[in-house]
Amino acid sequence: MKILTKKVRLVAAALLMSAASTTVAVAQECKNPDVIRFSMIPTEETTQELSLYQPLVNQIKAATGKNVEFFLPTSYASVVEAMLGGFVDLGMHGPYSYIIAQGNDPELRVIATYAKHKGHFQEEGPGYKAVLVARADSGYTSLEDIKGTVVGLTDPASTSGNLLPRVAFTKVIGADLEDYFSRVVYTGGHDLSGVAVIEGQVDVAFVATHRLDNVLDRGIASMEDYVVLWSSPVIPQDPFVVNGRLCPEIIDQIQNAFLTLGDSEEGRQYLENVNASKFVAMTDADYDIIRDLKAAQDAQ
């Protein structure tokens, strides 16, 4: 029996050594695709012609020497699923949808985000806020006034359009959204929420400041058409994320393409088109505030 036990231990040890060597071999391999697939969560910009993104695509092509294919998503979830499934190599997520994705795949890695220009509601820099807005002529001037009204959210995976309202805002009102409002509806996008308020489809809505600016820039409304009833703390802008299984030199090339985009006239035009001054480097730790908010929601 002792001999058998010894043999079993020797076999087990051999298997462990084999597994360890296999793990090292796998870890040393990296993904070097011929084509880099790129996707972004649905925003006001992504509904425009894809030519808007051509300068960024060209920069990534030049930096990596690879073709770039743009995958147009239908929802935040579709970008998450595409990255988790390995179909997409580079994606722009919302902060919350990134935390969801990264929780399922720790290999996902943040490389950059926008530093936005000061806008109508948007402040300068790589952060933004969620604001709760109503029509200026609605007569609503306090949170007590909107109790029992219809509120618009954007997407279940949105930071400013769902997570912050359900975590930070509910602490202010001392109740769940479904208990405080008569109805909670998802509009499908920040710009759609801003328009829904103006058109009376919802009484109030949570919108990201830089996305609400898009509605104003399109001429659909002006700042004077809205009243802000609540603002969130500043949170980091949407992260651009790569699959960490890409070869390190490719990741560095992609990140450098973002950080140097403003060096060309074409790149500067792209940044102006998305109301940004530049890209700045970001890390996973910059989104810990979102991770903490998600943990608080999960604990409810």
DRENBAKOL-190768 format. One record per residue (C-alpha): x, y, z; residue in three letters. Coordinates in pm, 1 decimal. Layout:
<pts>
+----------+----------+----------+---------+
:       xx :       yy :       zz : residuo :
+----------+----------+----------+---------+
:        X :        Y :        Z :     Ala :
...
+----------+----------+----------+---------+
</pts>
This chain:
<pts>
+----------+----------+----------+---------+
:       xx :       yy :       zz : residuo :
+----------+----------+----------+---------+
:      0.0 :      0.0 :      0.0 :     Met :
:    286.0 :    232.3 :     84.0 :     Lys :
:    448.3 :    155.1 :   -251.4 :     Ile :
:    123.2 :    236.2 :   -432.7 :     Leu :
:     88.5 :    561.5 :   -240.8 :     Thr :
:    443.2 :    654.9 :   -333.1 :     Lys :
:    376.6 :    582.1 :   -698.8 :     Lys :
:     59.4 :    789.7 :   -688.3 :     Val :
:    252.8 :   1077.1 :   -536.9 :     Arg :
:    522.5 :   1049.6 :   -801.5 :     Leu :
:    262.4 :   1048.1 :  -1079.5 :     Val :
:     83.2 :   1342.2 :   -922.8 :     Ala :
:    407.2 :   1533.9 :   -892.5 :     Ala :
:    489.6 :   1459.9 :  -1255.2 :     Ala :
:    145.7 :   1579.3 :  -1363.9 :     Leu :
:    182.4 :   1899.5 :  -1164.8 :     Leu :
:    522.3 :   1965.2 :  -1320.7 :     Met :
:    378.3 :   1899.3 :  -1665.6 :     Ser :
:     83.0 :   2128.8 :  -1598.9 :     Ala :
:    315.9 :   2398.4 :  -1470.0 :     Ala :
:    537.7 :   2378.9 :  -1777.7 :     Ser :
:    229.6 :   2387.5 :  -2002.0 :     Thr :
:    101.0 :   2694.3 :  -1816.3 :     Thr :
:    433.3 :   2871.3 :  -1864.8 :     Val :
:    431.5 :   2782.2 :  -2234.8 :     Ala :
:     75.1 :   2913.5 :  -2274.8 :     Val :
:    160.3 :   3226.5 :  -2077.4 :     Ala :
:    451.2 :   3290.9 :  -2311.9 :     Gln :
:    226.5 :   3280.3 :  -2616.7 :     Glu :
:     40.1 :   3594.9 :  -2713.5 :     Cys :
:   -222.8 :   3693.3 :  -2964.0 :     Lys :
:    -88.4 :   3846.9 :  -3284.0 :     Asn :
:   -390.1 :   3888.0 :  -3514.4 :     Pro :
:   -372.2 :   4002.0 :  -3875.0 :     Asp :
:   -675.7 :   4223.9 :  -3814.2 :     Val :
:   -756.0 :   4426.9 :  -3501.9 :     Ile :
:  -1129.4 :   4440.5 :  -3436.1 :     Arg :
:  -1247.1 :   4762.1 :  -3270.9 :     Phe :
:  -1584.6 :   4843.4 :  -3115.2 :     Ser :
:  -1746.0 :   5116.4 :  -2905.0 :     Met :
:  -2054.2 :   5134.9 :  -2684.3 :     Ile :
:  -2347.7 :   5308.2 :  -2856.8 :     Pro :
:  -2317.6 :   5686.2 :  -2821.4 :     Thr :
:  -2423.1 :   5991.8 :  -3014.5 :     Glu :
:  -2094.1 :   5968.2 :  -3204.6 :     Glu :
:  -2124.5 :   5600.2 :  -3297.4 :     Thr :
:  -2459.1 :   5663.5 :  -3465.5 :     Thr :
:  -2287.5 :   5903.2 :  -3705.5 :     Gln :
:  -2095.5 :   5797.3 :  -4013.4 :     Glu :
:  -1804.6 :   5568.2 :  -3939.6 :     Leu :
:  -1584.4 :   5813.5 :  -4130.5 :     Ser :
:  -1573.7 :   6011.2 :  -3803.6 :     Leu :
:  -1344.4 :   5742.3 :  -3661.8 :     Tyr :
:  -1122.1 :   5709.0 :  -3966.4 :     Gln :
:   -838.1 :   5921.9 :  -3825.2 :     Pro :
:   -821.5 :   5703.2 :  -3515.0 :     Leu :
:   -840.1 :   5387.0 :  -3724.6 :     Val :
:   -564.2 :   5519.9 :  -3953.0 :     Asn :
:   -344.3 :   5596.7 :  -3653.6 :     Gln :
:   -384.6 :   5244.4 :  -3514.0 :     Ile :
:   -314.9 :   5095.2 :  -3858.2 :     Lys :
:      4.0 :   5299.6 :  -3893.0 :     Ala :
:    122.3 :   5216.6 :  -3540.9 :     Ala :
:     61.3 :   4841.8 :  -3564.9 :     Thr :
:     97.4 :   4771.7 :  -3936.8 :     Gly :
:   -232.7 :   4582.8 :  -3919.5 :     Lys :
:   -575.8 :   4628.6 :  -4068.5 :     Asn :
:   -850.3 :   4751.6 :  -3835.3 :     Val :
:  -1214.7 :   4645.2 :  -3862.5 :     Glu :
:  -1485.8 :   4845.0 :  -3686.5 :     Phe :
:  -1767.1 :   4646.7 :  -3522.9 :     Phe :
:  -2080.5 :   4858.4 :  -3471.6 :     Leu :
:  -2259.6 :   4735.9 :  -3157.2 :     Pro :
:  -2626.3 :   4743.6 :  -3062.1 :     Thr :
:  -2583.7 :   4782.6 :  -2684.7 :     Ser :
:  -2330.6 :   4809.1 :  -2403.0 :     Tyr :
:  -2372.7 :   4434.8 :  -2347.4 :     Ala :
:  -2283.2 :   4351.8 :  -2707.1 :     Ser :
:  -1941.9 :   4519.8 :  -2667.1 :     Val :
:  -1881.0 :   4330.8 :  -2341.8 :     Val :
:  -1981.1 :   3999.6 :  -2498.6 :     Glu :
:  -1767.4 :   4062.7 :  -2806.8 :     Ala :
:  -1459.5 :   4128.1 :  -2595.3 :     Met :
:  -1521.5 :   3837.3 :  -2358.9 :     Leu :
:  -1566.5 :   3608.3 :  -2658.1 :     Gly :
:  -1240.5 :   3726.2 :  -2813.0 :     Gly :
:  -1414.2 :   3865.8 :  -3121.5 :     Phe :
:  -1310.6 :   4224.4 :  -3040.3 :     Val :
:   -951.1 :   4316.8 :  -2951.8 :     Asp :
:  -1003.7 :   4684.2 :  -2868.9 :     Leu :
:  -1318.3 :   4843.3 :  -2730.5 :     Gly :
:  -1451.3 :   5160.5 :  -2574.9 :     Met :
:  -1667.9 :   5071.6 :  -2276.3 :     His :
:  -1865.0 :   5269.6 :  -2025.6 :     Gly :
:  -1687.6 :   5269.5 :  -1686.1 :     Pro :
:  -1951.5 :   5034.4 :  -1540.8 :     Tyr :
:  -1962.8 :   4801.6 :  -1839.5 :     Ser :
:  -1581.3 :   4781.9 :  -1825.0 :     Tyr :
:  -1593.7 :   4673.8 :  -1459.3 :     Ile :
:  -1852.2 :   4410.2 :  -1550.5 :     Ile :
:  -1635.6 :   4283.6 :  -1836.5 :     Ala :
:  -1310.0 :   4294.9 :  -1641.5 :     Gln :
:  -1471.9 :   4102.5 :  -1356.6 :     Gly :
:  -1533.1 :   3820.2 :  -1603.2 :     Asn :
:  -1196.4 :   3849.9 :  -1777.8 :     Asp :
:   -907.7 :   3993.0 :  -1571.8 :     Pro :
:   -696.4 :   4001.6 :  -1890.1 :     Glu :
:   -881.7 :   4310.1 :  -2013.5 :     Leu :
:   -663.8 :   4618.0 :  -1976.9 :     Arg :
:   -742.5 :   4991.4 :  -1979.7 :     Val :
:   -504.8 :   5196.6 :  -2192.4 :     Ile :
:   -658.6 :   5544.0 :  -2236.0 :     Ala :
:   -955.7 :   5774.3 :  -2216.9 :     Thr :
:  -1060.4 :   6114.5 :  -2348.2 :     Tyr :
:   -976.3 :   6441.7 :  -2181.2 :     Ala :
:  -1287.4 :   6638.2 :  -2271.2 :     Lys :
:  -1314.3 :   7007.9 :  -2348.4 :     His :
:  -1528.3 :   7219.0 :  -2120.7 :     Lys :
:  -1873.9 :   7213.8 :  -2271.4 :     Gly :
:  -2223.5 :   7322.7 :  -2180.1 :     His :
:  -2264.8 :   7080.8 :  -1889.3 :     Phe :
:  -1930.1 :   6899.0 :  -1923.8 :     Gln :
:  -1629.0 :   7006.9 :  -1720.5 :     Glu :
:  -1271.7 :   7009.9 :  -1856.6 :     Glu :
:  -1069.9 :   6688.5 :  -1816.8 :     Gly :
:  -1092.5 :   6307.7 :  -1814.1 :     Pro :
:  -1398.3 :   6295.5 :  -1588.8 :     Gly :
:  -1771.8 :   6360.9 :  -1611.0 :     Tyr :
:  -2085.9 :   6361.1 :  -1398.7 :     Lys :
:  -2431.3 :   6213.2 :  -1406.4 :     Ala :
:  -2699.1 :   6480.5 :  -1389.8 :     Val :
:  -3069.3 :   6443.2 :  -1326.1 :     Leu :
:  -3249.6 :   6685.9 :  -1554.4 :     Val :
:  -3605.2 :   6800.2 :  -1614.8 :     Ala :
:  -3755.8 :   7053.0 :  -1853.0 :     Arg :
:  -3696.4 :   7404.4 :  -1726.6 :     Ala :
:  -4066.2 :   7484.5 :  -1768.2 :     Asp :
:  -4179.0 :   7173.5 :  -1577.9 :     Ser :
:  -4203.8 :   7354.9 :  -1247.9 :     Gly :
:  -3979.5 :   7098.8 :  -1079.7 :     Tyr :
:  -3728.7 :   7268.1 :   -849.6 :     Thr :
:  -3653.4 :   7000.6 :   -588.1 :     Ser :
:  -3624.1 :   6626.1 :   -552.4 :     Leu :
:  -3947.0 :   6624.0 :   -353.9 :     Glu :
:  -4126.6 :   6772.2 :   -655.8 :     Asp :
:  -4038.6 :   6475.7 :   -878.0 :     Ile :
:  -4155.2 :   6201.9 :   -643.8 :     Lys :
:  -4408.6 :   5988.7 :   -832.4 :     Gly :
:  -4297.8 :   6105.5 :  -1178.2 :     Thr :
:  -4156.8 :   5902.6 :  -1468.7 :     Val :
:  -3775.6 :   5876.2 :  -1475.8 :     Val :
:  -3555.6 :   5776.9 :  -1768.1 :     Gly :
:  -3241.5 :   5565.1 :  -1736.9 :     Leu :
:  -3017.2 :   5477.7 :  -2033.0 :     Thr :
:  -2887.9 :   5118.0 :  -2028.0 :     Asp :
:  -2852.8 :   4858.3 :  -1747.6 :     Pro :
:  -2473.6 :   4860.0 :  -1799.4 :     Ala :
:  -2443.1 :   5240.3 :  -1799.1 :     Ser :
:  -2251.1 :   5411.8 :  -1519.1 :     Thr :
:  -2420.7 :   5750.6 :  -1515.3 :     Ser :
:  -2746.3 :   5622.9 :  -1662.9 :     Gly :
:  -2805.1 :   5335.1 :  -1420.7 :     Asn :
:  -2533.3 :   5255.0 :  -1164.2 :     Leu :
:  -2498.9 :   5600.2 :  -1007.8 :     Leu :
:  -2875.7 :   5658.6 :   -995.1 :     Pro :
:  -2924.4 :   5323.5 :   -821.0 :     Arg :
:  -2635.9 :   5362.6 :   -574.6 :     Val :
:  -2550.0 :   5729.6 :   -514.3 :     Ala :
:  -2887.7 :   5890.7 :   -587.8 :     Phe :
:  -3093.2 :   5639.3 :   -388.4 :     Thr :
:  -2889.0 :   5731.9 :    -79.1 :     Lys :
:  -3002.0 :   6091.3 :   -124.7 :     Val :
:  -3371.7 :   6008.5 :   -155.0 :     Ile :
:  -3362.4 :   5716.6 :     89.8 :     Gly :
:  -3553.5 :   5481.9 :   -139.6 :     Ala :
:  -3515.4 :   5256.5 :   -442.8 :     Asp :
:  -3592.8 :   5420.2 :   -777.0 :     Leu :
:  -3892.3 :   5192.8 :   -836.5 :     Glu :
:  -4039.7 :   5299.8 :   -502.7 :     Asp :
:  -3971.6 :   5671.8 :   -546.8 :     Tyr :
:  -4084.8 :   5715.1 :   -906.6 :     Phe :
:  -4411.6 :   5600.5 :  -1061.4 :     Ser :
:  -4225.1 :   5436.4 :  -1348.4 :     Arg :
:  -3862.4 :   5367.4 :  -1443.0 :     Val :
:  -3787.4 :   5328.8 :  -1814.9 :     Val :
:  -3472.1 :   5260.9 :  -2016.2 :     Tyr :
:  -3436.2 :   5486.5 :  -2320.0 :     Thr :
:  -3141.2 :   5307.4 :  -2481.2 :     Gly :
:  -2896.7 :   5599.1 :  -2483.7 :     Gly :
:  -2796.1 :   5924.8 :  -2315.4 :     His :
:  -2893.6 :   6139.4 :  -2612.0 :     Asp :
:  -3229.7 :   5959.5 :  -2622.8 :     Leu :
:  -3280.7 :   6037.5 :  -2253.6 :     Ser :
:  -3204.4 :   6404.3 :  -2311.0 :     Gly :
:  -3449.2 :   6417.8 :  -2601.2 :     Val :
:  -3713.2 :   6221.0 :  -2407.2 :     Ala :
:  -3714.8 :   6492.9 :  -2140.5 :     Val :
:  -3760.6 :   6767.9 :  -2398.3 :     Ile :
:  -4037.1 :   6577.6 :  -2579.0 :     Glu :
:  -4220.9 :   6491.6 :  -2255.9 :     Gly :
:  -4176.0 :   6115.3 :  -2289.3 :     Gln :
:  -4026.4 :   6112.3 :  -1940.1 :     Val :
:  -4046.2 :   6375.5 :  -1667.5 :     Asp :
:  -3682.0 :   6352.3 :  -1560.5 :     Val :
:  -3377.0 :   6157.6 :  -1675.8 :     Ala :
:  -3022.7 :   6076.0 :  -1568.4 :     Phe :
:  -2774.3 :   6178.7 :  -1838.5 :     Val :
:  -2394.5 :   6199.9 :  -1861.0 :     Ala :
:  -2280.5 :   6561.3 :  -1888.5 :     Thr :
:  -2077.4 :   6511.3 :  -2207.4 :     His :
:  -2362.9 :   6316.7 :  -2370.3 :     Arg :
:  -2614.6 :   6587.0 :  -2280.1 :     Leu :
:  -2380.2 :   6833.6 :  -2450.6 :     Asp :
:  -2425.1 :   6631.1 :  -2770.1 :     Asn :
:  -2799.1 :   6698.6 :  -2763.1 :     Val :
:  -2731.8 :   7071.5 :  -2735.2 :     Leu :
:  -2470.0 :   7064.7 :  -3009.8 :     Asp :
:  -2722.3 :   6905.1 :  -3244.0 :     Arg :
:  -2954.3 :   7200.1 :  -3186.6 :     Gly :
:  -3231.8 :   6989.6 :  -3035.0 :     Ile :
:  -3228.5 :   7188.0 :  -2711.1 :     Ala :
:  -3036.1 :   7457.3 :  -2525.2 :     Ser :
:  -2904.1 :   7479.2 :  -2169.6 :     Met :
:  -3198.5 :   7702.1 :  -2085.1 :     Glu :
:  -3436.5 :   7416.9 :  -2169.9 :     Asp :
:  -3310.5 :   7204.7 :  -1878.6 :     Tyr :
:  -3299.7 :   7234.4 :  -1502.8 :     Val :
:  -3046.5 :   7021.4 :  -1313.4 :     Val :
:  -3194.0 :   6868.9 :   -997.9 :     Leu :
:  -2898.5 :   6651.4 :   -890.4 :     Trp :
:  -2534.5 :   6595.4 :   -987.0 :     Ser :
:  -2310.0 :   6300.1 :   -908.3 :     Ser :
:  -1945.5 :   6306.5 :   -800.8 :     Pro :
:  -1691.5 :   6319.9 :  -1085.5 :     Val :
:  -1623.0 :   5979.0 :  -1240.1 :     Ile :
:  -1362.3 :   5876.8 :  -1501.2 :     Pro :
:  -1445.2 :   5897.1 :  -1870.0 :     Gln :
:  -1521.8 :   5594.3 :  -2086.5 :     Asp :
:  -1215.7 :   5365.5 :  -2096.2 :     Pro :
:  -1055.9 :   5230.3 :  -2411.2 :     Phe :
:   -971.4 :   4868.5 :  -2334.6 :     Val :
:   -753.3 :   4607.2 :  -2502.8 :     Val :
:   -746.9 :   4231.2 :  -2475.6 :     Asn :
:   -444.1 :   4172.4 :  -2252.2 :     Gly :
:   -367.0 :   3853.4 :  -2444.5 :     Arg :
:   -242.2 :   4062.8 :  -2735.4 :     Leu :
:    133.9 :   4063.7 :  -2765.6 :     Cys :
:    281.5 :   4335.9 :  -2539.0 :     Pro :
:    436.6 :   4525.6 :  -2828.6 :     Glu :
:     96.6 :   4544.8 :  -3001.5 :     Ile :
:    -66.7 :   4679.1 :  -2684.7 :     Ile :
:    207.2 :   4941.9 :  -2655.3 :     Asp :
:    163.7 :   5037.5 :  -3020.9 :     Gln :
:   -213.6 :   5076.0 :  -2982.3 :     Ile :
:   -178.5 :   5283.9 :  -2665.2 :     Gln :
:     81.1 :   5505.8 :  -2830.1 :     Asn :
:   -153.9 :   5556.1 :  -3126.2 :     Ala :
:   -411.8 :   5701.2 :  -2887.4 :     Phe :
:   -169.3 :   5916.1 :  -2689.7 :     Leu :
:    -10.9 :   6069.5 :  -3002.3 :     Thr :
:   -331.4 :   6119.4 :  -3201.4 :     Leu :
:   -321.8 :   6494.3 :  -3148.8 :     Gly :
:     15.0 :   6519.0 :  -3324.2 :     Asp :
:   -148.2 :   6518.7 :  -3669.5 :     Ser :
:   -400.9 :   6756.0 :  -3822.6 :     Glu :
:   -628.5 :   6461.7 :  -3899.5 :     Glu :
:   -605.9 :   6343.2 :  -3539.5 :     Gly :
:   -675.7 :   6688.6 :  -3398.7 :     Arg :
:   -986.4 :   6710.5 :  -3615.8 :     Gln :
:  -1108.6 :   6378.2 :  -3479.5 :     Tyr :
:  -1057.2 :   6499.7 :  -3122.5 :     Leu :
:  -1248.1 :   6819.1 :  -3197.9 :     Glu :
:  -1531.4 :   6611.8 :  -3344.7 :     Asn :
:  -1568.7 :   6427.2 :  -3013.2 :     Val :
:  -1515.3 :   6744.8 :  -2805.4 :     Asn :
:  -1185.3 :   6625.3 :  -2659.9 :     Ala :
:   -846.9 :   6793.0 :  -2627.7 :     Ser :
:   -641.4 :   6472.1 :  -2616.5 :     Lys :
:   -623.3 :   6112.7 :  -2495.0 :     Phe :
:   -465.0 :   6042.3 :  -2157.1 :     Val :
:   -320.5 :   5713.8 :  -2027.3 :     Ala :
:   -538.5 :   5532.2 :  -1773.7 :     Met :
:   -506.5 :   5215.9 :  -1565.1 :     Thr :
:   -746.1 :   4970.7 :  -1407.9 :     Asp :
:   -696.6 :   5136.6 :  -1068.1 :     Ala :
:   -845.5 :   5461.7 :  -1202.9 :     Asp :
:  -1180.0 :   5280.8 :  -1218.4 :     Tyr :
:  -1179.3 :   5150.6 :   -860.5 :     Asp :
:  -1444.4 :   5411.1 :   -777.2 :     Ile :
:  -1677.2 :   5234.7 :  -1020.6 :     Ile :
:  -1579.4 :   4896.1 :   -878.3 :     Arg :
:  -1672.9 :   5023.5 :   -530.9 :     Asp :
:  -2008.2 :   5149.3 :   -658.6 :     Leu :
:  -2080.2 :   4813.0 :   -821.1 :     Lys :
:  -1991.2 :   4633.2 :   -496.8 :     Ala :
:  -2230.5 :   4861.4 :   -308.0 :     Ala :
:  -2508.8 :   4787.0 :   -555.4 :     Gln :
:  -2443.7 :   4412.3 :   -543.4 :     Asp :
:  -2466.6 :   4424.2 :   -163.9 :     Ala :
:  -2811.3 :   4585.1 :   -169.4 :     Gln :
+----------+----------+----------+---------+
</pts>
